[in-house]
């Protein structure tokens, strides 16, 4: 997901500091969720060997199902980001999501 290890004295307020034996050992800086979604989309493109926008409708629906299972739509602007990557409208993404629930 793109986390970064830092010396504990460089940890910010949103970083996670890990301790061992009572001493701070390392800090972990987690990426912003929106950045993680971009990483997930890029990985899906690499796996499929083509831009997601070039997939057929059935494959795009499968991408939406996988992304929903991974929590992509809980991220602010997640639907818009996915719609842009798939080359479809937000309305279409919502249709794909609702289709699976029917």
Secondary structure, DSSP 4 states (H G I P E B T S, - for coil): ---EEE-GGG--TTSEEEEETTEEEEEEEPPPHHHHHHHHHHHHHHHHTS-GGGS-HHHHHHHHHHHHHTTGGGSTTHHHHHHHHHTS-HHHHHHHHHHHH-
